[in-house]
Amino acid sequence: MVAINKEVARQRRKVRIRKKIFGTQGRPRLVVFRSNLHLYAQIIDDESGTTLVSASTLAMKGSGEFVRCSKTGGELVGKEIARLAKEKSISRVVFDRNGYIYHGRIKAVADGAREAGLDF
């Protein structure tokens, strides 16, 4: 029997989720990655394999804001990704939680993006 740690379990969930989720040009995929220090969000068109917009707590720190990798930081990242998506005239996305459980920081990113006007 194979020993399963948290990362292996997340990778298995990620594969299972990605079988069902596919971002098109009309409805790209909003994917969230969580590290110990930062949160990252990207909107990806899987048909062409390109990243359309991205936002992260790391990029927001570079612009002068002090943003932590917390629920409030996740909400700010969600609002920022929605603002950048609106500039590129993207209003509808498919949310990809990337194997993470939908609560805490991941839910905060989704709620912030919804609050700023993204539809998913």
Jmol script that loads the backbone (N, CA, C; Angstrom):
load data "model"
ATOM      1  N   MET A   1       0.837  -1.187   0.000  1.00  0.00           N
ATOM      2  CA  MET A   1       0.000   0.000   0.000  1.00  0.00           C
ATOM      3  C   MET A   1       0.883   1.252   0.000  1.00  0.00           C
ATOM      4  N   VAL A   2       0.484   2.246  -0.767  1.00  0.00           N
ATOM      5  CA  VAL A   2       1.254   3.474  -0.906  1.00  0.00           C
ATOM      6  C   VAL A   2       0.858   4.452   0.183  1.00  0.00           C
ATOM      7  N   ALA A   3       1.870   5.042   0.829  1.00  0.00           N
ATOM      8  CA  ALA A   3       1.603   6.060   1.836  1.00  0.00           C
ATOM      9  C   ALA A   3       1.208   7.349   1.125  1.00  0.00           C
ATOM     10  N   ILE A   4       0.115   7.928   1.560  1.00  0.00           N
ATOM     11  CA  ILE A   4      -0.401   9.144   0.932  1.00  0.00           C
ATOM     12  C   ILE A   4      -0.206  10.310   1.893  1.00  0.00           C
ATOM     13  N   ASN A   5       0.487  11.327   1.412  1.00  0.00           N
ATOM     14  CA  ASN A   5       0.570  12.541   2.204  1.00  0.00           C
ATOM     15  C   ASN A   5      -0.386  13.579   1.617  1.00  0.00           C
ATOM     16  N   LYS A   6      -0.393  14.758   2.208  1.00  0.00           N
ATOM     17  CA  LYS A   6      -1.352  15.779   1.781  1.00  0.00           C
ATOM     18  C   LYS A   6      -1.150  16.199   0.330  1.00  0.00           C
ATOM     19  N   GLU A   7       0.113  16.334  -0.100  1.00  0.00           N
ATOM     20  CA  GLU A   7       0.381  16.803  -1.455  1.00  0.00           C
ATOM     21  C   GLU A   7      -0.021  15.762  -2.494  1.00  0.00           C
ATOM     22  N   VAL A   8       0.216  14.479  -2.206  1.00  0.00           N
ATOM     23  CA  VAL A   8      -0.183  13.419  -3.150  1.00  0.00           C
ATOM     24  C   VAL A   8      -1.699  13.365  -3.256  1.00  0.00           C
ATOM     25  N   ALA A   9      -2.387  13.523  -2.138  1.00  0.00           N
ATOM     26  CA  ALA A   9      -3.849  13.524  -2.153  1.00  0.00           C
ATOM     27  C   ALA A   9      -4.372  14.719  -2.960  1.00  0.00           C
ATOM     28  N   ARG A  10      -3.742  15.887  -2.825  1.00  0.00           N
ATOM     29  CA  ARG A  10      -4.154  17.069  -3.584  1.00  0.00           C
ATOM     30  C   ARG A  10      -3.919  16.865  -5.075  1.00  0.00           C
ATOM     31  N   GLN A  11      -2.790  16.259  -5.427  1.00  0.00           N
ATOM     32  CA  GLN A  11      -2.503  16.003  -6.840  1.00  0.00           C
ATOM     33  C   GLN A  11      -3.532  15.046  -7.446  1.00  0.00           C
ATOM     34  N   ARG A  12      -3.959  14.060  -6.685  1.00  0.00           N
ATOM     35  CA  ARG A  12      -4.993  13.139  -7.173  1.00  0.00           C
ATOM     36  C   ARG A  12      -6.317  13.857  -7.386  1.00  0.00           C
ATOM     37  N   ARG A  13      -6.688  14.711  -6.429  1.00  0.00           N
ATOM     38  CA  ARG A  13      -7.916  15.498  -6.585  1.00  0.00           C
ATOM     39  C   ARG A  13      -7.811  16.420  -7.778  1.00  0.00           C
ATOM     40  N   LYS A  14      -6.621  17.023  -7.974  1.00  0.00           N
ATOM     41  CA  LYS A  14      -6.400  17.934  -9.085  1.00  0.00           C
ATOM     42  C   LYS A  14      -6.628  17.238 -10.423  1.00  0.00           C
ATOM     43  N   VAL A  15      -6.097  16.030 -10.580  1.00  0.00           N
ATOM     44  CA  VAL A  15      -6.271  15.275 -11.824  1.00  0.00           C
ATOM     45  C   VAL A  15      -7.741  14.961 -12.051  1.00  0.00           C
ATOM     46  N   ARG A  16      -8.422  14.576 -10.994  1.00  0.00           N
ATOM     47  CA  ARG A  16      -9.843  14.235 -11.088  1.00  0.00           C
ATOM     48  C   ARG A  16     -10.676  15.452 -11.488  1.00  0.00           C
ATOM     49  N   ILE A  17     -10.328  16.614 -10.961  1.00  0.00           N
ATOM     50  CA  ILE A  17     -11.053  17.845 -11.274  1.00  0.00           C
ATOM     51  C   ILE A  17     -10.766  18.284 -12.709  1.00  0.00           C
ATOM     52  N   ARG A  18      -9.488  18.228 -13.116  1.00  0.00           N
ATOM     53  CA  ARG A  18      -9.095  18.725 -14.436  1.00  0.00           C
ATOM     54  C   ARG A  18      -9.644  17.879 -15.583  1.00  0.00           C
ATOM     55  N   LYS A  19     -10.059  16.639 -15.295  1.00  0.00           N
ATOM     56  CA  LYS A  19     -10.710  15.838 -16.330  1.00  0.00           C
ATOM     57  C   LYS A  19     -12.028  16.460 -16.757  1.00  0.00           C
ATOM     58  N   LYS A  20     -12.658  17.184 -15.837  1.00  0.00           N
ATOM     59  CA  LYS A  20     -13.994  17.733 -16.080  1.00  0.00           C
ATOM     60  C   LYS A  20     -13.975  19.216 -16.459  1.00  0.00           C
ATOM     61  N   ILE A  21     -12.937  19.951 -16.051  1.00  0.00           N
ATOM     62  CA  ILE A  21     -12.894  21.394 -16.251  1.00  0.00           C
ATOM     63  C   ILE A  21     -11.972  21.722 -17.419  1.00  0.00           C
ATOM     64  N   PHE A  22     -12.471  22.547 -18.339  1.00  0.00           N
ATOM     65  CA  PHE A  22     -11.673  22.971 -19.484  1.00  0.00           C
ATOM     66  C   PHE A  22     -12.037  24.413 -19.802  1.00  0.00           C
ATOM     67  N   GLY A  23     -11.044  25.272 -19.904  1.00  0.00           N
ATOM     68  CA  GLY A  23     -11.288  26.682 -20.189  1.00  0.00           C
ATOM     69  C   GLY A  23     -11.281  26.958 -21.680  1.00  0.00           C
ATOM     70  N   THR A  24     -12.319  27.600 -22.164  1.00  0.00           N
ATOM     71  CA  THR A  24     -12.402  27.968 -23.577  1.00  0.00           C
ATOM     72  C   THR A  24     -12.153  29.462 -23.717  1.00  0.00           C
ATOM     73  N   GLN A  25     -12.152  29.939 -24.947  1.00  0.00           N
ATOM     74  CA  GLN A  25     -11.937  31.365 -25.172  1.00  0.00           C
ATOM     75  C   GLN A  25     -13.113  32.175 -24.623  1.00  0.00           C
ATOM     76  N   GLY A  26     -14.315  31.649 -24.754  1.00  0.00           N
ATOM     77  CA  GLY A  26     -15.495  32.349 -24.251  1.00  0.00           C
ATOM     78  C   GLY A  26     -15.658  32.249 -22.750  1.00  0.00           C
ATOM     79  N   ARG A  27     -15.132  31.182 -22.169  1.00  0.00           N
ATOM     80  CA  ARG A  27     -15.228  30.969 -20.723  1.00  0.00           C
ATOM     81  C   ARG A  27     -13.932  30.345 -20.224  1.00  0.00           C
ATOM     82  N   PRO A  28     -12.901  31.165 -19.986  1.00  0.00           N
ATOM     83  CA  PRO A  28     -11.604  30.637 -19.562  1.00  0.00           C
ATOM     84  C   PRO A  28     -11.627  30.113 -18.127  1.00  0.00           C
ATOM     85  N   ARG A  29     -10.545  29.485 -17.745  1.00  0.00           N
ATOM     86  CA  ARG A  29     -10.441  28.822 -16.440  1.00  0.00           C
ATOM     87  C   ARG A  29      -9.686  29.725 -15.465  1.00  0.00           C
ATOM     88  N   LEU A  30     -10.290  29.956 -14.299  1.00  0.00           N
ATOM     89  CA  LEU A  30      -9.649  30.707 -13.216  1.00  0.00           C
ATOM     90  C   LEU A  30      -9.056  29.689 -12.252  1.00  0.00           C
ATOM     91  N   VAL A  31      -7.736  29.575 -12.236  1.00  0.00           N
ATOM     92  CA  VAL A  31      -7.057  28.588 -11.400  1.00  0.00           C
ATOM     93  C   VAL A  31      -6.341  29.297 -10.261  1.00  0.00           C
ATOM     94  N   VAL A  32      -6.391  28.694  -9.071  1.00  0.00           N
ATOM     95  CA  VAL A  32      -5.803  29.263  -7.867  1.00  0.00           C
ATOM     96  C   VAL A  32      -4.709  28.331  -7.365  1.00  0.00           C
ATOM     97  N   PHE A  33      -3.553  28.898  -7.015  1.00  0.00           N
ATOM     98  CA  PHE A  33      -2.479  28.128  -6.390  1.00  0.00           C
ATOM     99  C   PHE A  33      -2.152  28.768  -5.060  1.00  0.00           C
ATOM    100  N   ARG A  34      -1.952  27.926  -4.065  1.00  0.00           N
ATOM    101  CA  ARG A  34      -1.683  28.390  -2.707  1.00  0.00           C
ATOM    102  C   ARG A  34      -0.333  27.842  -2.257  1.00  0.00           C
ATOM    103  N   SER A  35       0.568  28.728  -1.866  1.00  0.00           N
ATOM    104  CA  SER A  35       1.813  28.295  -1.250  1.00  0.00           C
ATOM    105  C   SER A  35       1.792  28.732   0.210  1.00  0.00           C
ATOM    106  N   ASN A  36       2.859  28.467   0.922  1.00  0.00           N
ATOM    107  CA  ASN A  36       2.896  28.869   2.328  1.00  0.00           C
ATOM    108  C   ASN A  36       2.960  30.387   2.475  1.00  0.00           C
ATOM    109  N   LEU A  37       3.571  31.060   1.518  1.00  0.00           N
ATOM    110  CA  LEU A  37       3.768  32.495   1.643  1.00  0.00           C
ATOM    111  C   LEU A  37       2.842  33.343   0.781  1.00  0.00           C
ATOM    112  N   HIS A  38       2.345  32.791  -0.336  1.00  0.00           N
ATOM    113  CA  HIS A  38       1.593  33.606  -1.275  1.00  0.00           C
ATOM    114  C   HIS A  38       0.415  32.854  -1.890  1.00  0.00           C
ATOM    115  N   LEU A  39      -0.506  33.630  -2.452  1.00  0.00           N
ATOM    116  CA  LEU A  39      -1.632  33.115  -3.236  1.00  0.00           C
ATOM    117  C   LEU A  39      -1.481  33.613  -4.660  1.00  0.00           C
ATOM    118  N   TYR A  40      -1.742  32.743  -5.625  1.00  0.00           N
ATOM    119  CA  TYR A  40      -1.632  33.096  -7.034  1.00  0.00           C
ATOM    120  C   TYR A  40      -2.938  32.739  -7.724  1.00  0.00           C
ATOM    121  N   ALA A  41      -3.368  33.581  -8.650  1.00  0.00           N
ATOM    122  CA  ALA A  41      -4.561  33.305  -9.448  1.00  0.00           C
ATOM    123  C   ALA A  41      -4.253  33.647 -10.902  1.00  0.00           C
ATOM    124  N   GLN A  42      -4.686  32.776 -11.819  1.00  0.00           N
ATOM    125  CA  GLN A  42      -4.489  33.000 -13.238  1.00  0.00           C
ATOM    126  C   GLN A  42      -5.776  32.693 -13.970  1.00  0.00           C
ATOM    127  N   ILE A  43      -6.001  33.398 -15.051  1.00  0.00           N
ATOM    128  CA  ILE A  43      -7.098  33.062 -15.955  1.00  0.00           C
ATOM    129  C   ILE A  43      -6.452  32.523 -17.224  1.00  0.00           C
ATOM    130  N   ILE A  44      -6.796  31.274 -17.561  1.00  0.00           N
ATOM    131  CA  ILE A  44      -6.117  30.541 -18.620  1.00  0.00           C
ATOM    132  C   ILE A  44      -7.105  30.112 -19.688  1.00  0.00           C
ATOM    133  N   ASP A  45      -6.715  30.293 -20.954  1.00  0.00           N
ATOM    134  CA  ASP A  45      -7.451  29.764 -22.099  1.00  0.00           C
ATOM    135  C   ASP A  45      -6.781  28.449 -22.479  1.00  0.00           C
ATOM    136  N   ASP A  46      -7.448  27.324 -22.199  1.00  0.00           N
ATOM    137  CA  ASP A  46      -6.859  26.010 -22.445  1.00  0.00           C
ATOM    138  C   ASP A  46      -6.819  25.648 -23.925  1.00  0.00           C
ATOM    139  N   GLU A  47      -7.669  26.259 -24.735  1.00  0.00           N
ATOM    140  CA  GLU A  47      -7.652  25.967 -26.171  1.00  0.00           C
ATOM    141  C   GLU A  47      -6.343  26.414 -26.800  1.00  0.00           C
ATOM    142  N   SER A  48      -5.899  27.618 -26.442  1.00  0.00           N
ATOM    143  CA  SER A  48      -4.640  28.123 -27.000  1.00  0.00           C
ATOM    144  C   SER A  48      -3.467  27.905 -26.058  1.00  0.00           C
ATOM    145  N   GLY A  49      -3.743  27.522 -24.803  1.00  0.00           N
ATOM    146  CA  GLY A  49      -2.674  27.272 -23.841  1.00  0.00           C
ATOM    147  C   GLY A  49      -1.987  28.537 -23.365  1.00  0.00           C
ATOM    148  N   THR A  50      -2.737  29.619 -23.249  1.00  0.00           N
ATOM    149  CA  THR A  50      -2.143  30.891 -22.839  1.00  0.00           C
ATOM    150  C   THR A  50      -2.769  31.399 -21.552  1.00  0.00           C
ATOM    151  N   THR A  51      -1.948  32.107 -20.781  1.00  0.00           N
ATOM    152  CA  THR A  51      -2.425  32.787 -19.588  1.00  0.00           C
ATOM    153  C   THR A  51      -2.879  34.178 -20.003  1.00  0.00           C
ATOM    154  N   LEU A  52      -4.142  34.489 -19.747  1.00  0.00           N
ATOM    155  CA  LEU A  52      -4.701  35.774 -20.160  1.00  0.00           C
ATOM    156  C   LEU A  52      -4.386  36.871 -19.149  1.00  0.00           C
ATOM    157  N   VAL A  53      -4.633  36.612 -17.866  1.00  0.00           N
ATOM    158  CA  VAL A  53      -4.293  37.563 -16.801  1.00  0.00           C
ATOM    159  C   VAL A  53      -3.858  36.784 -15.573  1.00  0.00           C
ATOM    160  N   SER A  54      -3.102  37.443 -14.709  1.00  0.00           N
ATOM    161  CA  SER A  54      -2.685  36.812 -13.464  1.00  0.00           C
ATOM    162  C   SER A  54      -2.576  37.860 -12.374  1.00  0.00           C
ATOM    163  N   ALA A  55      -2.750  37.407 -11.138  1.00  0.00           N
ATOM    164  CA  ALA A  55      -2.605  38.269  -9.966  1.00  0.00           C
ATOM    165  C   ALA A  55      -2.117  37.408  -8.814  1.00  0.00           C
ATOM    166  N   SER A  56      -1.412  38.012  -7.880  1.00  0.00           N
ATOM    167  CA  SER A  56      -0.922  37.271  -6.726  1.00  0.00           C
ATOM    168  C   SER A  56      -0.635  38.227  -5.578  1.00  0.00           C
ATOM    169  N   THR A  57      -0.501  37.670  -4.388  1.00  0.00           N
ATOM    170  CA  THR A  57      -0.112  38.491  -3.249  1.00  0.00           C
ATOM    171  C   THR A  57       1.320  38.977  -3.434  1.00  0.00           C
ATOM    172  N   LEU A  58       2.145  38.210  -4.109  1.00  0.00           N
ATOM    173  CA  LEU A  58       3.531  38.607  -4.373  1.00  0.00           C
ATOM    174  C   LEU A  58       3.583  39.833  -5.286  1.00  0.00           C
ATOM    175  N   ALA A  59       2.783  39.828  -6.352  1.00  0.00           N
ATOM    176  CA  ALA A  59       2.749  40.973  -7.263  1.00  0.00           C
ATOM    177  C   ALA A  59       2.169  42.201  -6.572  1.00  0.00           C
ATOM    178  N   MET A  60       1.213  42.000  -5.686  1.00  0.00           N
ATOM    179  CA  MET A  60       0.617  43.134  -4.979  1.00  0.00           C
ATOM    180  C   MET A  60       1.606  43.728  -3.980  1.00  0.00           C
ATOM    181  N   LYS A  61       2.457  42.887  -3.387  1.00  0.00           N
ATOM    182  CA  LYS A  61       3.499  43.408  -2.494  1.00  0.00           C
ATOM    183  C   LYS A  61       4.498  44.243  -3.280  1.00  0.00           C
ATOM    184  N   GLY A  62       4.781  43.813  -4.511  1.00  0.00           N
ATOM    185  CA  GLY A  62       5.715  44.547  -5.358  1.00  0.00           C
ATOM    186  C   GLY A  62       5.193  45.923  -5.738  1.00  0.00           C
ATOM    187  N   SER A  63       3.873  46.074  -5.766  1.00  0.00           N
ATOM    188  CA  SER A  63       3.300  47.372  -6.131  1.00  0.00           C
ATOM    189  C   SER A  63       3.161  48.308  -4.934  1.00  0.00           C
ATOM    190  N   GLY A  64       3.628  47.876  -3.772  1.00  0.00           N
ATOM    191  CA  GLY A  64       3.614  48.767  -2.617  1.00  0.00           C
ATOM    192  C   GLY A  64       2.604  48.409  -1.549  1.00  0.00           C
ATOM    193  N   GLU A  65       1.622  47.576  -1.869  1.00  0.00           N
ATOM    194  CA  GLU A  65       0.636  47.179  -0.871  1.00  0.00           C
ATOM    195  C   GLU A  65       1.218  46.084   0.018  1.00  0.00           C
ATOM    196  N   PHE A  66       0.814  46.039   1.270  1.00  0.00           N
ATOM    197  CA  PHE A  66       1.227  44.963   2.157  1.00  0.00           C
ATOM    198  C   PHE A  66       0.087  43.957   2.223  1.00  0.00           C
ATOM    199  N   VAL A  67       0.266  42.820   1.568  1.00  0.00           N
ATOM    200  CA  VAL A  67      -0.781  41.814   1.468  1.00  0.00           C
ATOM    201  C   VAL A  67      -0.250  40.511   2.021  1.00  0.00           C
ATOM    202  N   ARG A  68      -0.993  39.916   2.925  1.00  0.00           N
ATOM    203  CA  ARG A  68      -0.605  38.631   3.498  1.00  0.00           C
ATOM    204  C   ARG A  68      -1.326  37.497   2.788  1.00  0.00           C
ATOM    205  N   CYS A  69      -0.813  36.315   2.975  1.00  0.00           N
ATOM    206  CA  CYS A  69      -1.451  35.118   2.424  1.00  0.00           C
ATOM    207  C   CYS A  69      -2.506  34.649   3.423  1.00  0.00           C
ATOM    208  N   SER A  70      -3.608  35.388   3.489  1.00  0.00           N
ATOM    209  CA  SER A  70      -4.677  35.096   4.436  1.00  0.00           C
ATOM    210  C   SER A  70      -6.003  35.231   3.703  1.00  0.00           C
ATOM    211  N   LYS A  71      -7.086  35.136   4.440  1.00  0.00           N
ATOM    212  CA  LYS A  71      -8.398  35.299   3.816  1.00  0.00           C
ATOM    213  C   LYS A  71      -8.559  36.697   3.225  1.00  0.00           C
ATOM    214  N   THR A  72      -8.103  37.706   3.944  1.00  0.00           N
ATOM    215  CA  THR A  72      -8.221  39.063   3.412  1.00  0.00           C
ATOM    216  C   THR A  72      -7.322  39.246   2.198  1.00  0.00           C
ATOM    217  N   GLY A  73      -6.139  38.647   2.227  1.00  0.00           N
ATOM    218  CA  GLY A  73      -5.262  38.687   1.057  1.00  0.00           C
ATOM    219  C   GLY A  73      -5.873  37.954  -0.117  1.00  0.00           C
ATOM    220  N   GLY A  74      -6.537  36.842   0.158  1.00  0.00           N
ATOM    221  CA  GLY A  74      -7.211  36.094  -0.899  1.00  0.00           C
ATOM    222  C   GLY A  74      -8.333  36.882  -1.523  1.00  0.00           C
ATOM    223  N   GLU A  75      -9.059  37.601  -0.698  1.00  0.00           N
ATOM    224  CA  GLU A  75     -10.144  38.431  -1.219  1.00  0.00           C
ATOM    225  C   GLU A  75      -9.602  39.551  -2.110  1.00  0.00           C
ATOM    226  N   LEU A  76      -8.479  40.135  -1.710  1.00  0.00           N
ATOM    227  CA  LEU A  76      -7.857  41.183  -2.526  1.00  0.00           C
ATOM    228  C   LEU A  76      -7.344  40.621  -3.852  1.00  0.00           C
ATOM    229  N   VAL A  77      -6.781  39.414  -3.823  1.00  0.00           N
ATOM    230  CA  VAL A  77      -6.315  38.782  -5.063  1.00  0.00           C
ATOM    231  C   VAL A  77      -7.502  38.500  -5.978  1.00  0.00           C
ATOM    232  N   GLY A  78      -8.614  38.047  -5.411  1.00  0.00           N
ATOM    233  CA  GLY A  78      -9.817  37.800  -6.198  1.00  0.00           C
ATOM    234  C   GLY A  78     -10.341  39.068  -6.851  1.00  0.00           C
ATOM    235  N   LYS A  79     -10.349  40.165  -6.102  1.00  0.00           N
ATOM    236  CA  LYS A  79     -10.810  41.440  -6.664  1.00  0.00           C
ATOM    237  C   LYS A  79      -9.863  41.935  -7.752  1.00  0.00           C
ATOM    238  N   GLU A  80      -8.561  41.740  -7.536  1.00  0.00           N
ATOM    239  CA  GLU A  80      -7.574  42.189  -8.520  1.00  0.00           C
ATOM    240  C   GLU A  80      -7.678  41.379  -9.813  1.00  0.00           C
ATOM    241  N   ILE A  81      -7.848  40.058  -9.698  1.00  0.00           N
ATOM    242  CA  ILE A  81      -7.960  39.226 -10.905  1.00  0.00           C
ATOM    243  C   ILE A  81      -9.239  39.569 -11.656  1.00  0.00           C
ATOM    244  N   ALA A  82     -10.303  39.895 -10.936  1.00  0.00           N
ATOM    245  CA  ALA A  82     -11.550  40.284 -11.592  1.00  0.00           C
ATOM    246  C   ALA A  82     -11.388  41.634 -12.301  1.00  0.00           C
ATOM    247  N   ARG A  83     -10.674  42.561 -11.682  1.00  0.00           N
ATOM    248  CA  ARG A  83     -10.441  43.869 -12.300  1.00  0.00           C
ATOM    249  C   ARG A  83      -9.629  43.721 -13.593  1.00  0.00           C
ATOM    250  N   LEU A  84      -8.583  42.897 -13.534  1.00  0.00           N
ATOM    251  CA  LEU A  84      -7.756  42.677 -14.723  1.00  0.00           C
ATOM    252  C   LEU A  84      -8.538  41.943 -15.813  1.00  0.00           C
ATOM    253  N   ALA A  85      -9.418  41.019 -15.404  1.00  0.00           N
ATOM    254  CA  ALA A  85     -10.238  40.297 -16.376  1.00  0.00           C
ATOM    255  C   ALA A  85     -11.224  41.236 -17.057  1.00  0.00           C
ATOM    256  N   LYS A  86     -11.805  42.153 -16.302  1.00  0.00           N
ATOM    257  CA  LYS A  86     -12.743  43.120 -16.881  1.00  0.00           C
ATOM    258  C   LYS A  86     -12.049  43.997 -17.921  1.00  0.00           C
ATOM    259  N   GLU A  87     -10.774  44.342 -17.660  1.00  0.00           N
ATOM    260  CA  GLU A  87     -10.022  45.139 -18.629  1.00  0.00           C
ATOM    261  C   GLU A  87      -9.840  44.388 -19.942  1.00  0.00           C
ATOM    262  N   LYS A  88      -9.738  43.065 -19.869  1.00  0.00           N
ATOM    263  CA  LYS A  88      -9.596  42.244 -21.081  1.00  0.00           C
ATOM    264  C   LYS A  88     -10.956  41.749 -21.575  1.00  0.00           C
ATOM    265  N   SER A  89     -12.033  42.312 -21.055  1.00  0.00           N
ATOM    266  CA  SER A  89     -13.423  41.982 -21.383  1.00  0.00           C
ATOM    267  C   SER A  89     -13.743  40.504 -21.182  1.00  0.00           C
ATOM    268  N   ILE A  90     -13.299  39.980 -20.035  1.00  0.00           N
ATOM    269  CA  ILE A  90     -13.649  38.620 -19.617  1.00  0.00           C
ATOM    270  C   ILE A  90     -14.617  38.762 -18.453  1.00  0.00           C
ATOM    271  N   SER A  91     -15.810  38.187 -18.602  1.00  0.00           N
ATOM    272  CA  SER A  91     -16.789  38.304 -17.522  1.00  0.00           C
ATOM    273  C   SER A  91     -17.210  36.954 -16.955  1.00  0.00           C
ATOM    274  N   ARG A  92     -17.056  35.884 -17.742  1.00  0.00           N
ATOM    275  CA  ARG A  92     -17.448  34.545 -17.280  1.00  0.00           C
ATOM    276  C   ARG A  92     -16.237  33.637 -17.261  1.00  0.00           C
ATOM    277  N   VAL A  93     -16.057  32.904 -16.155  1.00  0.00           N
ATOM    278  CA  VAL A  93     -14.936  31.978 -16.020  1.00  0.00           C
ATOM    279  C   VAL A  93     -15.422  30.668 -15.411  1.00  0.00           C
ATOM    280  N   VAL A  94     -14.566  29.658 -15.495  1.00  0.00           N
ATOM    281  CA  VAL A  94     -14.778  28.382 -14.810  1.00  0.00           C
ATOM    282  C   VAL A  94     -13.773  28.341 -13.678  1.00  0.00           C
ATOM    283  N   PHE A  95     -14.208  28.086 -12.449  1.00  0.00           N
ATOM    284  CA  PHE A  95     -13.315  28.111 -11.292  1.00  0.00           C
ATOM    285  C   PHE A  95     -12.647  26.758 -11.106  1.00  0.00           C
ATOM    286  N   ASP A  96     -11.323  26.761 -11.047  1.00  0.00           N
ATOM    287  CA  ASP A  96     -10.521  25.557 -10.813  1.00  0.00           C
ATOM    288  C   ASP A  96      -9.813  25.734  -9.479  1.00  0.00           C
ATOM    289  N   ARG A  97     -10.234  24.980  -8.479  1.00  0.00           N
ATOM    290  CA  ARG A  97      -9.642  25.114  -7.151  1.00  0.00           C
ATOM    291  C   ARG A  97      -8.325  24.373  -7.023  1.00  0.00           C
ATOM    292  N   ASN A  98      -7.901  23.690  -8.090  1.00  0.00           N
ATOM    293  CA  ASN A  98      -6.572  23.089  -8.186  1.00  0.00           C
ATOM    294  C   ASN A  98      -6.338  21.990  -7.146  1.00  0.00           C
ATOM    295  N   GLY A  99      -7.393  21.299  -6.752  1.00  0.00           N
ATOM    296  CA  GLY A  99      -7.263  20.206  -5.802  1.00  0.00           C
ATOM    297  C   GLY A  99      -7.382  20.619  -4.353  1.00  0.00           C
ATOM    298  N   TYR A 100      -7.400  21.914  -4.090  1.00  0.00           N
ATOM    299  CA  TYR A 100      -7.542  22.384  -2.715  1.00  0.00           C
ATOM    300  C   TYR A 100      -8.999  22.295  -2.294  1.00  0.00           C
ATOM    301  N   ILE A 101      -9.210  22.107  -1.003  1.00  0.00           N
ATOM    302  CA  ILE A 101     -10.559  22.074  -0.468  1.00  0.00           C
ATOM    303  C   ILE A 101     -11.138  23.485  -0.530  1.00  0.00           C
ATOM    304  N   TYR A 102     -12.411  23.602  -0.887  1.00  0.00           N
ATOM    305  CA  TYR A 102     -13.036  24.908  -1.084  1.00  0.00           C
ATOM    306  C   TYR A 102     -13.438  25.501   0.259  1.00  0.00           C
ATOM    307  N   HIS A 103     -12.465  26.116   0.943  1.00  0.00           N
ATOM    308  CA  HIS A 103     -12.726  26.876   2.157  1.00  0.00           C
ATOM    309  C   HIS A 103     -11.523  27.755   2.430  1.00  0.00           C
ATOM    310  N   GLY A 104     -11.646  28.651   3.375  1.00  0.00           N
ATOM    311  CA  GLY A 104     -10.524  29.486   3.762  1.00  0.00           C
ATOM    312  C   GLY A 104     -10.059  30.411   2.658  1.00  0.00           C
ATOM    313  N   ARG A 105      -8.750  30.352   2.354  1.00  0.00           N
ATOM    314  CA  ARG A 105      -8.145  31.268   1.387  1.00  0.00           C
ATOM    315  C   ARG A 105      -8.666  31.054  -0.026  1.00  0.00           C
ATOM    316  N   ILE A 106      -8.926  29.790  -0.404  1.00  0.00           N
ATOM    317  CA  ILE A 106      -9.417  29.496  -1.749  1.00  0.00           C
ATOM    318  C   ILE A 106     -10.823  30.077  -1.923  1.00  0.00           C
ATOM    319  N   LYS A 107     -11.667  29.897  -0.924  1.00  0.00           N
ATOM    320  CA  LYS A 107     -13.024  30.442  -0.966  1.00  0.00           C
ATOM    321  C   LYS A 107     -12.983  31.973  -0.975  1.00  0.00           C
ATOM    322  N   ALA A 108     -12.023  32.560  -0.263  1.00  0.00           N
ATOM    323  CA  ALA A 108     -11.902  34.013  -0.223  1.00  0.00           C
ATOM    324  C   ALA A 108     -11.555  34.572  -1.600  1.00  0.00           C
ATOM    325  N   VAL A 109     -10.697  33.880  -2.348  1.00  0.00           N
ATOM    326  CA  VAL A 109     -10.366  34.323  -3.715  1.00  0.00           C
ATOM    327  C   VAL A 109     -11.619  34.285  -4.582  1.00  0.00           C
ATOM    328  N   ALA A 110     -12.371  33.187  -4.481  1.00  0.00           N
ATOM    329  CA  ALA A 110     -13.589  33.053  -5.281  1.00  0.00           C
ATOM    330  C   ALA A 110     -14.617  34.118  -4.909  1.00  0.00           C
ATOM    331  N   ASP A 111     -14.799  34.352  -3.618  1.00  0.00           N
ATOM    332  CA  ASP A 111     -15.768  35.351  -3.168  1.00  0.00           C
ATOM    333  C   ASP A 111     -15.361  36.760  -3.607  1.00  0.00           C
ATOM    334  N   GLY A 112     -14.051  37.071  -3.519  1.00  0.00           N
ATOM    335  CA  GLY A 112     -13.573  38.378  -3.961  1.00  0.00           C
ATOM    336  C   GLY A 112     -13.782  38.593  -5.450  1.00  0.00           C
ATOM    337  N   ALA A 113     -13.545  37.535  -6.237  1.00  0.00           N
ATOM    338  CA  ALA A 113     -13.736  37.647  -7.690  1.00  0.00           C
ATOM    339  C   ALA A 113     -15.210  37.814  -8.035  1.00  0.00           C
ATOM    340  N   ARG A 114     -16.078  37.086  -7.335  1.00  0.00           N
ATOM    341  CA  ARG A 114     -17.531  37.217  -7.567  1.00  0.00           C
ATOM    342  C   ARG A 114     -18.000  38.621  -7.190  1.00  0.00           C
ATOM    343  N   GLU A 115     -17.504  39.104  -6.061  1.00  0.00           N
ATOM    344  CA  GLU A 115     -17.907  40.414  -5.570  1.00  0.00           C
ATOM    345  C   GLU A 115     -17.497  41.526  -6.547  1.00  0.00           C
ATOM    346  N   ALA A 116     -16.360  41.322  -7.219  1.00  0.00           N
ATOM    347  CA  ALA A 116     -15.871  42.322  -8.173  1.00  0.00           C
ATOM    348  C   ALA A 116     -16.475  42.164  -9.557  1.00  0.00           C
ATOM    349  N   GLY A 117     -17.332  41.152  -9.758  1.00  0.00           N
ATOM    350  CA  GLY A 117     -18.072  41.093 -11.002  1.00  0.00           C
ATOM    351  C   GLY A 117     -17.831  39.908 -11.898  1.00  0.00           C
ATOM    352  N   LEU A 118     -16.955  38.962 -11.524  1.00  0.00           N
ATOM    353  CA  LEU A 118     -16.785  37.773 -12.355  1.00  0.00           C
ATOM    354  C   LEU A 118     -17.940  36.804 -12.130  1.00  0.00           C
ATOM    355  N   ASP A 119     -18.362  36.149 -13.181  1.00  0.00           N
ATOM    356  CA  ASP A 119     -19.488  35.214 -13.113  1.00  0.00           C
ATOM    357  C   ASP A 119     -18.960  33.795 -13.267  1.00  0.00           C
ATOM    358  N   PHE A 120     -19.185  32.959 -12.231  1.00  0.00           N
ATOM    359  CA  PHE A 120     -18.854  31.534 -12.312  1.00  0.00           C
ATOM    360  C   PHE A 120     -19.673  30.731 -11.338  1.00  0.00           C
TER     361      PHE A 120
END
end "model"
wireframe off; spacefill off
backbone 0.3
color backbone group
